Amino acid sequence: MMPARPSLKPPTLSWFDALSDAALIREQQIVAKGDNPAPLLQVSPSTWWRWVRAGKAPQPIKVSDGGGTFWRVGDMRKWLASLEVQQ
C-alpha cells in the first residue's frame, strides 16, 4: 500500500523547482523538521524514514563516511509524480 499523497506547499516550492534532477537534497529539506520554513513534504521525519525503509519512498544516497545522507531531486520528482498518478 502506497502512502497517502503527502501534503505539498506549492507557493513555497520554488527552491525545489529551480534544482536540476541531478541535485542532492537532505532530509531537512524534505520533511517538516526544525525551523525549515518550506519543507517539500508535510510529514514527520519518522514517517519519512518509515516510508524509505519500506521501499515506499526513494532510497537515499550515502556520501562517503560522515558525508551525509541525500536524495536525488530527480528521484523525488518521479516519486511525487507517481503518487499523483495513483490518486
C-alpha positions in Angstrom: 0.0 0.0 0.0 1.4 3.3 -1.0 1.5 6.2 1.4 -1.2 8.8 1.2 -0.2 11.7 -1.1 2.0 14.0 1.0 0.8 17.5 1.5 2.9 19.9 -0.5 3.2 23.6 -0.2 3.1 24.8 -3.8 3.7 28.5 -3.2 6.9 27.9 -1.4 8.5 25.2 -3.5 10.3 27.4 -6.0 13.6 26.3 -4.4 12.8 22.7 -5.4 11.6 23.6 -8.9 14.8 25.5 -9.5 17.1 22.5 -8.8 18.3 20.2 -11.5 17.4 16.5 -11.4 21.0 15.6 -10.5 21.0 17.9 -7.4 21.0 16.3 -4.0 18.9 17.4 -1.1 19.0 16.5 2.6 16.3 15.2 5.0 16.0 18.6 6.5 14.8 20.0 3.1 12.3 17.1 2.6 10.4 16.9 5.9 8.8 19.3 8.4 11.7 19.5 10.8 13.2 22.2 13.0 13.0 25.7 11.6 12.6 24.7 7.9 10.1 27.2 6.6 9.5 25.3 3.3 9.8 21.6 3.6 9.0 19.6 0.5 6.6 17.3 2.4 4.4 17.9 5.4 5.3 14.7 7.1 7.4 14.0 10.2 11.0 12.6 10.0 9.8 9.3 11.5 7.1 8.9 8.8 9.6 9.7 6.1 12.1 7.2 7.3 9.3 4.5 7.7 8.4 5.1 4.0 12.1 4.9 3.0 12.7 1.6 5.0 9.5 0.1 3.5 10.6 1.0 -0.1 7.7 3.4 -0.5 9.9 6.4 -1.0 13.2 6.9 -2.8 16.3 5.4 -1.3 18.9 7.8 0.0 22.5 8.1 -1.3 25.2 7.9 1.3 28.1 10.3 0.5 31.3 8.9 2.0 31.9 8.2 5.6 30.3 11.0 7.6 29.5 13.0 4.5 25.7 12.7 4.9 22.6 11.2 3.5 21.0 12.7 0.4 18.2 12.2 -2.1 18.4 12.9 -5.8 15.9 15.6 -6.8 15.1 13.6 -10.0 14.2 10.6 -7.9 12.0 12.7 -5.6 10.2 14.3 -8.6 9.5 10.8 -10.2 8.2 9.6 -6.8 5.9 12.6 -6.3 4.6 12.2 -9.9 3.8 8.5 -9.3 1.8 9.4 -6.2 -0.3 11.9 -8.2 -1.0 9.2 -10.9 -2.2 6.7 -8.3 -4.8 9.0 -6.9 
